[in-house]
Amino acid sequence: MPYPIAPSVQKRVPFVMWLSQGFRRSFHIDQDCLRSHASAEVSHDNLFHSLLGVLDVQTRAYDGALDLFAPCRPALEVARVSQEEGAH
């Protein structure tokens, strides 16, 4: 149904994520950090940007602000800070 008249069951759907220990380790994802963000409201937009981010896909389509993993990847954050410092 069009969004303005869609029932809440169409607009508010569960978002479930399971990541194996090996995946979390390989991609440097802090599970406690993810849990602390679990109650945040997200949309389908977050899924696209989160997958691009966690898999390190380089594209201009990526928006880090919509990447659910970004704040929970300390190694990624260190790399971003280093890049920003190098740009100055």
Secondary structure as UniProt FT lines:
FT   HELIX           3..5
FT   HELIX           8..11
FT   HELIX           21..26
FT   TURN            27..28
FT   HELIX           31..36
FT   TURN            37..39
FT   HELIX           44..54
FT   TURN            55..56
FT   TURN            60..61
FT   HELIX           64..66
FT   HELIX           70..72
FT   HELIX           74..87
//
